[in-house]
Amino acid sequence: MLIDNTAALQYLFNDDIFLLEQDMDKLETTQHKTVAAIAEAVVNQPATVVDVPVVVAQPTVVAQAPAPHFNHLGANAKQFLIICSYPTTEQMDEKHLTALASALQRKELAVADVAILNIAKYPAADVTALTQYFKPTRLLILGTAALLTGWDKFALNQLQNSDGIKALYTYSFAEMMGDRDKTKAFWEQMKVL
């Protein structure tokens, strides 16, 4: 802010300003040298007109990638993400979906409470994109084919916490169908997920 009228300074500064005597000497010396140097420069150099090209800065537009959209079953009402891999079908196999719905019902959940994503349809998907999109508090990974980098550290059939998400990596329903031991191992962990 530049003030041309010194009378206006009394309204801007409410405090008293004092200069010490030793500061006054420095101030006067500096002012005289500066004025003399400017005066000599103005007298000795003739004024010249110089064309200066005007550069207009172009605003940089940062292209933001659109947020990914995942086609999934369920409404994710309870922030429960279930990852499966079925390369030949759009979603989950009907028999496997029926078995999963039965397991969810025993936990007093419905398909509307969860999000069931067929990861085989999204080969470029990563853990970050999925967690930002679904914001899960619970995660169920069905089978080795559904493991993504970042989730591949999970041990089979052991409930674990990862970044505030309760996660369970277990067998796929194709592996569990007809195998009582695998189904029992799945259900023991699924009860507490």
PAZAPA-4460 file (N, C-alpha, C; in steps of 0.05 Angstrom, whole numbers, plus 32768, in hexadecimal, padded with zeros to 4 digits):
% residues 193
    n_x    n_y    n_z   ca_x   ca_y   ca_z    c_x    c_y    c_z   seq   type   mol
   8011   7FE9   8000   8000   8000   8000   8012   8018   8000     1      M     A
   800C   802B   7FEE   801C   8043   7FEB   800B   805B   7FF5     2      L     A
   8017   806B   8007   8008   8082   8012   8016   809B   8007     3      I     A
   8008   80AC   7FF8   8014   80C4   7FEE   8010   80DB   8001     4      D     A
   7FFB   80DB   8011   7FF6   80F0   8024   7FFF   80E7   803F     5      N     A
   8013   80F5   804A   801E   80EE   8064   800A   80F3   807B     6      T     A
   7FF6   8104   8076   7FE2   810A   808B   7FD1   80F1   8090     7      A     A
   7FCF   80E0   807C   7FBF   80C7   807F   7FCC   80B3   8090     8      A     A
   7FE6   80B5   8095   7FF5   80A2   80A5   7FEB   80A2   80C2     9      L     A
   7FE2   80B8   80CC   7FD8   80B9   80E8   7FC0   80A7   80EC    10      Q     A
   7FB1   80A2   80D7   7F9A   8090   80D9   7FA2   8072   80D6    11      Y     A
   7FB8   806D   80C8   7FC1   8052   80C4   7FD2   8048   80DB    12      L     A
   7FE2   805A   80E7   7FF3   8052   80FD   7FE8   805D   8117    13      F     A
   7FE1   804C   8129   7FD6   8054   8143   7FEC   8057   8158    14      N     A
   8003   804C   8153   8018   804D   8166   802B   8064   8160    15      D     A
   8039   806E   8174   804D   8082   8170   8067   8075   8166    16      D     A
   8074   8082   8153   808D   8078   8148   80A4   808B   8150    17      I     A
   80B9   8080   815C   80CF   8090   8164   80E8   8087   8156    18      F     A
   80F9   8099   814E   8113   8093   8143   8128   809C   8158    19      L     A
   813B   808B   815C   8151   8091   816E   8165   80A3   815F    20      L     A
   8175   80B2   816E   8187   80C4   8162   819C   80B7   8150    21      E     A
   81A6   809F   8158   81B9   8091   8147   81AC   8087   812E    22      Q     A
   8193   8082   812E   8184   8079   8116   8180   8090   8103    23      D     A
   817D   80A8   810D   8179   80C0   80FC   8191   80C5   80EB    24      M     A
   81A9   80C1   80F5   81C1   80C5   80E5   81C2   80B2   80CE    25      D     A
   81BB   8099   80D2   81BC   8084   80BD   81A6   808A   80A8    26      K     A
   818F   8094   80B1   8179   8099   809F   8180   80B0   808C    27      L     A
   818C   80C6   8097   8193   80DD   8087   81A9   80D6   8073    28      E     A
   81BD   80C7   807A   81D3   80BF   8068   81C8   80AE   8052    29      T     A
   81B7   809C   8057   81AC   808A   8043   819B   8099   802F    30      T     A
   818B   80AC   8039   817A   80BB   8028   818A   80CC   8014    31      Q     A
   819F   80D9   801E   81AE   80EB   800D   81BD   80DB   7FF7    32      H     A
   81C8   80C4   7FFD   81D6   80B4   7FEA   81C3   80AA   7FD4    33      K     A
   81AC   80A1   7FDC   8198   8096   7FCA   818E   80AC   7FB7    34      T     A
   8188   80C3   7FC1   817F   80D9   7FB1   8194   80E2   7F9D    35      V     A
   81AD   80E4   7FA6   81C3   80EC   7F94   81C7   80D8   7F7E    36      A     A
   81C6   80BE   7F84   81CA   80AA   7F70   81B4   80AA   7F5C    37      A     A
   819C   80AE   7F64   8185   80B0   7F52   8187   80C9   7F41    38      I     A
   818E   80DF   7F4D   8190   80F8   7F3E   81A5   80F6   7F28    39      A     A
   81BC   80EB   7F2E   81D1   80E8   7F1A   81C9   80D6   7F03    40      E     A
   81BB   80C0   7F0A   81B3   80AE   7EF5   819E   80BA   7EE3    41      A     A
   818D   80CB   7EED   8179   80D8   7EDD   8185   80ED   7ECB    42      V     A
   8198   80FC   7ED4   81A4   8111   7EC5   81B6   8106   7EAF    43      V     A
   81C5   80F1   7EB4   81D9   80E7   7EA1   81CD   80D6   7E8B    44      N     A
   81B6   80CB   7E8E   81AB   80B8   7E7A   8193   80C4   7E6D    45      Q     A
   8193   80C5   7E52   817C   80CF   7E44   8166   80BA   7E45    46      P     A
   814E   80C2   7E43   8137   80B0   7E43   8135   80A2   7E28    47      A     A
   8132   8088   7E29   812E   8079   7E10   8114   8069   7E12    48      T     A
   8108   8065   7DFC   80EF   8056   7DFA   80F6   803A   7DF1    49      V     A
   80ED   8027   7E00   80F3   800B   7DFA   80D8   7FFD   7DF8    50      V     A
   80D5   7FEE   7DE2   80BD   7FDD   7DDF   80C1   7FC3   7DEE    51      D     A
   80B1   7FBF   7E02   80B2   7FA7   7E12   809A   7F96   7E0A    52      V     A
   80A0   7F7D   7E00   808A   7F6C   7DF9   807A   7F63   7E12    53      P     A
   8060   7F64   7E0F   804F   7F5C   7E25   804A   7F3E   7E24    54      V     A
   8050   7F31   7E39   804C   7F14   7E3A   8033   7F0F   7E4B    55      V     A
   8020   7F03   7E3F   8007   7EFC   7E4D   8009   7EDF   7E56    56      V     A
   8007   7EDB   7E6F   8009   7EBF   7E7A   7FF0   7EB0   7E73    57      A     A
   7FF3   7E99   7E67   7FDC   7E88   7E61   7FD6   7E77   7E79    58      Q     A
   7FBD   7E77   7E81   7FB6   7E66   7E98   7FBA   7E49   7E91    59      P     A
   7FC6   7E3B   7EA4   7FCB   7E1E   7E9F   7FB3   7E0F   7EA9    60      T     A
   7FA8   7DFE   7E98   7F91   7DEE   7E9F   7F9B   7DD2   7EA5    61      V     A
   7F96   7DCA   7EBE   7F9E   7DAF   7EC6   7F87   7D9D   7EC1    62      V     A
   7F8C   7D8A   7EAF   7F76   7D77   7EA9   7F75   7D62   7EBF    63      A     A
   7F5E   7D61   7ECC   7F5A   7D4E   7EE1   7F4D   7D35   7ED5    64      Q     A
   7F58   7D1F   7EDD   7F4C   7D06   7ED4   7F31   7D02   7EE1    65      A     A
   7F1E   7CFA   7ED1   7F03   7CF6   7EDE   7F04   7CDF   7EF3    66      P     A
   7EF5   7CE3   7F07   7EF4   7CCF   7F1C   7EEA   7CB4   7F10    67      A     A
   7EF7   7C9F   7F17   7EEE   7C85   7F0B   7ED2   7C7D   7F15    68      P     A
   7EC4   7C70   7F04   7EAA   7C66   7F0B   7EAB   7C47   7F0A    69      H     A
   7EA2   7C3B   7F1F   7EA2   7C1E   7F21   7E86   7C13   7F20    70      F     A
   7E80   7C01   7F0E   7E66   7BF4   7F0C   7E66   7BDD   7F20    71      N     A
   7E56   7BDF   7F35   7E56   7BCB   7F4A   7E3A   7BC4   7F53    72      H     A
   7E37   7BAE   7F60   7E1E   7BA6   7F6C   7E1C   7BB1   7F88    73      L     A
   7E04   7BB8   7F90   7E00   7BC2   7FAB   7E02   7BE0   7FAC    74      G     A
   7DF9   7BEB   7FC3   7DF9   7C08   7FC6   7E0F   7C12   7FD9    75      A     A
   7E1F   7C00   7FE4   7E35   7C07   7FF6   7E2B   7C17   800E    76      N     A
   7E13   7C11   8018   7E08   7C20   802F   7E18   7C1D   8048    77      A     A
   7E25   7C07   804C   7E35   7C02   8065   7E53   7C04   8060    78      K     A
   7E5B   7C0F   8049   7E77   7C12   8041   7E87   7BF8   8044    79      Q     A
   7E7B   7BE3   8038   7E87   7BC8   8039   7E8D   7BC1   801C    80      F     A
   7EA6   7BC0   8015   7EAE   7BBB   7FF9   7EB6   7B9D   7FF6    81      L     A
   7EAB   7B90   7FE2   7EB1   7B74   7FDC   7EBD   7B73   7FC0    82      I     A
   7ED6   7B6A   7FBE   7EE4   7B68   7FA5   7EE4   7B4B   7F9C    83      I     A
   7EDC   7B46   7F83   7EDD   7B2C   7F77   7EE8   7B2E   7F5B    84      C     A
   7EEE   7B17   7F4F   7EF9   7B18   7F33   7EEB   7B02   7F23    85      S     A
   7EDB   7B0B   7F10   7ECD   7AFA   7EFD   7ED1   7B05   7EE1    86      Y     A
   7EE6   7AFC   7ED3   7EEC   7B07   7EB8   7ED7   7B02   7EA3    87      P     A
   7EC7   7AED   7EA6   7EB4   7AE5   7E91   7E98   7AF0   7E96    88      T     A
   7E92   7AFC   7EAD   7E78   7B07   7EB2   7E7A   7B24   7EB9    89      T     A
   7E63   7B32   7EB7   7E63   7B4F   7EBD   7E66   7B54   7EDB    90      E     A
   7E58   7B45   7EEB   7E5A   7B47   7F08   7E63   7B2C   7F13    91      Q     A
   7E56   7B24   7F28   7E5D   7B0B   7F36   7E4C   7AF4   7F2A    92      M     A
   7E56   7ADC   7F2A   7E47   7AC4   7F22   7E2E   7AC2   7F34    93      D     A
   7E18   7ABA   7F28   7DFE   7AB9   7F36   7DFF   7AA6   7F4F    94      E     A
   7E0A   7A8F   7F4C   7E0C   7A7C   7F63   7E1D   7A88   7F79    95      K     A
   7E33   7A94   7F71   7E45   7AA0   7F85   7E38   7AB8   7F92    96      H     A
   7E29   7AC8   7F83   7E1B   7ADF   7F8E   7E06   7AD6   7FA2    97      L     A
   7DF8   7AC0   7F9C   7DE4   7AB5   7FAF   7DF2   7AAC   7FC9    98      T     A
   7E09   7A9F   7FC6   7E18   7A96   7FDE   7E21   7AAE   7FEF    99      A     A
   7E2B   7AC3   7FE1   7E34   7ADB   7FEF   7E1D   7AE9   7FFC   100      L     A
   7E06   7AEB   7FEF   7DEF   7AF8   7FFB   7DE6   7AE9   8014   101      A     A
   7DE8   7ACE   8013   7DE1   7ABE   802B   7DF4   7AC4   8042   102      S     A
   7E0E   7AC6   803C   7E22   7ACD   8051   7E1D   7AE9   805C   103      A     A
   7E17   7AFB   804B   7E11   7B17   8054   7DF8   7B17   8065   104      L     A
   7DE4   7B08   805D   7DCB   7B07   806C   7DCF   7AFC   8089   105      Q     A
   7DE2   7AE9   808C   7DE8   7ADF   80A6   7DF6   7AF4   80B7   106      R     A
   7E02   7B08   80AB   7E0E   7B1F   80B9   7DFB   7B36   80BB   107      K     A
   7DE1   7B31   80B4   7DCD   7B46   80B4   7DD3   7B5D   80A1   108      E     A
   7DDE   7B55   808A   7DE3   7B68   8074   7DD5   7B5F   805B   109      L     A
   7DD1   7B72   8049   7DC5   7B6C   802F   7DD8   7B75   8019   110      A     A
   7DD2   7B6D   8001   7DE3   7B75   7FEB   7DE4   7B94   7FE8   111      V     A
   7DCE   7BA1   7FEF   7DCD   7BBE   7FEE   7DE0   7BCB   8002   112      A     A
   7DE8   7BBD   8017   7DFA   7BC8   802B   7E17   7BC8   8023   113      D     A
   7E1D   7BB8   800E   7E39   7BB4   8006   7E3C   7BBE   7FE9   114      V     A
   7E55   7BBF   7FE0   7E5C   7BC4   7FC4   7E6C   7BAC   7FBB   115      A     A
   7E62   7B9E   7FA6   7E6F   7B87   7F9B   7E7B   7B8F   7F81   116      I     A
   7E95   7B8F   7F7F   7EA3   7B98   7F67   7EB2   7B81   7F59   117      L     A
   7EAD   7B7D   7F40   7EBB   7B69   7F30   7ED4   7B77   7F25   118      N     A
   7EEB   7B73   7F32   7F03   7B81   7F2C   7F0F   7B79   7F11   119      I     A
   7F06   7B62   7F06   7F10   7B59   7EEC   7F07   7B6D   7ED6   120      A     A
   7EF3   7B7C   7EDA   7EE9   7B8F   7EC6   7EF8   7BAA   7EC8   121      K     A
   7F0A   7BAD   7EDC   7F19   7BC6   7EDF   7F36   7BBF   7EE3   122      Y     A
   7F45   7BB7   7ECE   7F61   7BAF   7ED2   7F73   7BC6   7EDA   123      P     A
   7F6B   7BDF   7ED5   7F7C   7BF6   7EDC   7F76   7C00   7EF8   124      A     A
   7F62   7BF5   7F06   7F5B   7BFE   7F20   7F71   7BF9   7F34   125      A     A
   7F74   7C0C   7F47   7F87   7C08   7F5C   7F7A   7C0D   7F77   126      D     A
   7F89   7C07   7F8C   7F7E   7C08   7FA8   7F75   7C25   7FAE   127      V     A
   7F85   7C39   7FA6   7F7E   7C54   7FAC   7F63   7C5C   7F9F   128      T     A
   7F60   7C56   7F86   7F47   7C5D   7F78   7F2F   7C4F   7F85   129      A     A
   7F32   7C36   7F8D   7F1C   7C28   7F99   7F15   7C33   7FB5   130      L     A
   7F29   7C39   7FC5   7F24   7C44   7FE0   7F18   7C60   7FDE   131      T     A
   7F21   7C70   7FCB   7F15   7C8A   7FC8   7EF8   7C89   7FBE   132      Q     A
   7EF3   7C77   7FAD   7ED8   7C75   7FA1   7EC4   7C69   7FB5   133      Y     A
   7ECB   7C52   7FC1   7EB9   7C43   7FD2   7EBB   7C4C   7FF0   134      F     A
   7ED1   7C56   7FF9   7ED6   7C5E   8015   7ECE   7C47   8028   135      K     A
   7EDA   7C2F   8024   7ED1   7C18   8034   7EDC   7C19   8051   136      P     A
   7ECC   7C0E   8063   7ED5   7C0A   807E   7EDB   7BEC   8082   137      T     A
   7ECE   7BDC   8071   7ED3   7BBF   8070   7ED8   7BB6   8054   138      R     A
   7EE9   7BA2   8051   7EF2   7B99   8037   7EF3   7B7A   8037   139      L     A
   7EE7   7B6E   8022   7EE8   7B51   801E   7EF4   7B4C   8003   140      L     A
   7F0A   7B3E   8001   7F17   7B38   7FE7   7F13   7B1A   7FE3   141      I     A
   7F05   7B13   7FCD   7EFF   7AF8   7FC7   7F12   7AED   7FB1   142      L     A
   7F26   7ADE   7FBA   7F38   7AD1   7FA7   7F51   7AE0   7FA0   143      G     A
   7F65   7AD2   7F97   7F7F   7ADD   7F90   7F7C   7AF0   7F79   144      T     A
   7F6B   7AEA   7F66   7F68   7AFB   7F4E   7F5D   7B17   7F55   145      A     A
   7F51   7B1A   7F6C   7F45   7B34   7F74   7F59   7B45   7F84   146      A     A
   7F70   7B3A   7F8B   7F84   7B49   7F9A   7F91   7B5E   7F88   147      L     A
   7F93   7B76   7F92   7FA0   7B8C   7F85   7FBA   7B92   7F93   148      L     A
   7FCD   7B9F   7F85   7FE6   7BA8   7F92   7FDF   7BBB   7FA9   149      T     A
   7FE9   7BB5   7FC0   7FE2   7BC5   7FD8   7FD1   7BB5   7FEB   150      G     A
   7FC1   7BA3   7FDF   7FB1   7B91   7FEF   7FBC   7B75   7FEF   151      W     A
   7FD1   7B71   7FDF   7FDD   7B56   7FDD   7FED   7B4E   7FF6   152      D     A
   7FEF   7B5F   8009   7FFD   7B59   8022   7FEC   7B4A   8036   153      K     A
   7FD2   7B49   8031   7FBF   7B3B   8043   7FC4   7B1D   8043   154      F     A
   7FC3   7B12   805B   7FC5   7AF5   805E   7FA9   7AE8   8059   155      A     A
   7FA9   7AD0   804F   7F91   7AC2   8048   7F81   7ABC   8062   156      L     A
   7F67   7AC2   8062   7F55   7ABD   8077   7F5E   7AC7   8093   157      N     A
   7F69   7ADF   8093   7F70   7AEC   80AC   7F66   7B09   80AA   158      Q     A
   7F55   7B10   80BD   7F4A   7B2B   80BE   7F60   7B3E   80C6   159      L     A
   7F63   7B54   80B6   7F78   7B67   80BA   7F6D   7B83   80B7   160      Q     A
   7F7C   7B96   80C3   7F76   7BB2   80C0   7F8A   7BBF   80AE   161      N     A
   7F81   7BCF   809B   7F93   7BDC   8089   7F88   7BF8   8084   162      S     A
   7F96   7C0D   808E   7F8E   7C28   808A   7F71   7C2D   8093   163      D     A
   7F6A   7C22   80AA   7F4F   7C26   80B5   7F3A   7C15   80A8   164      G     A
   7F42   7C02   8097   7F2F   7BF0   808A   7F32   7BD4   8095   165      I     A
   7F1D   7BC8   809F   7F1D   7BAC   80A7   7F1C   7B9B   808E   166      K     A
   7F31   7B8B   8089   7F32   7B7D   806F   7F35   7B5F   8074   167      A     A
   7F29   7B50   8062   7F2B   7B33   8062   7F30   7B29   8045   168      L     A
   7F46   7B1C   8041   7F4C   7B0F   8028   7F47   7AF1   802B   169      Y     A
   7F36   7AE6   801A   7F2E   7ACB   801D   7F2C   7ABD   8001   170      T     A
   7F23   7AA5   8001   7F20   7A96   7FE8   7F0A   7AA2   7FD7   171      Y     A
   7F0B   7A9D   7FBD   7EF5   7AA5   7FAC   7EDF   7A91   7FB0   172      S     A
   7EC7   7A99   7FA7   7EB0   7A86   7FAA   7EB3   7A6E   7F99   173      F     A
   7EC1   7A70   7F83   7EC7   7A59   7F72   7ED7   7A44   7F81   174      A     A
   7EEA   7A4D   7F92   7EFA   7A3B   7FA2   7EEA   7A30   7FBA   175      E     A
   7ED9   7A40   7FC5   7ECA   7A38   7FDD   7EB3   7A25   7FD7   176      M     A
   7EA6   7A28   7FC0   7E8F   7A17   7FB9   7E96   79FA   7FBA   177      M     A
   7E8A   79EB   7FCC   7E8F   79CE   7FCE   7EA6   79C7   7FE0   178      G     A
   7EB4   79DA   7FEC   7ECA   79D5   7FFE   7EC3   79DF   801A   179      D     A
   7EBB   79CD   802B   7EB2   79D5   8046   7EC8   79E3   8056   180      R     A
   7EE1   79D9   8054   7EF6   79E5   8064   7EFA   7A03   805C   181      D     A
   7EFB   7A08   8043   7EFF   7A24   8039   7EE7   7A35   8041   182      K     A
   7ECF   7A2A   803E   7EB7   7A39   8045   7EB7   7A3F   8063   183      T     A
   7EBE   7A2C   8073   7EBF   7A30   8090   7ED4   7A45   8098   184      K     A
   7EEC   7A44   808B   7F01   7A57   8091   7EF7   7A74   8089   185      A     A
   7EE9   7A76   8073   7EDE   7A8F   806A   7ECA   7A9A   807F   186      F     A
   7EB7   7A89   8087   7EA1   7A92   8098   7EAB   7A99   80B4   187      W     A
   7EC0   7A8C   80BE   7ECA   7A92   80D8   7ED5   7AAF   80D9   188      E     A
   7EE1   7AB8   80C4   7EEC   7AD3   80C3   7ED6   7AE7   80BA   189      Q     A
   7EC4   7ADE   80A9   7EAF   7AF0   809F   7E9C   7AF8   80B6   190      M     A
   7E99   7AE7   80CA   7E87   7AEE   80E0   7E90   7B07   80EF   191      K     A
   7EAA   7B0B   80F1   7EB5   7B21   8100   7EBC   7B39   80EF   192      V     A
   7EB9   7B37   80D5   7EC0   7B4D   80C3   7EAA   7B62   80C4   193      L     A
***
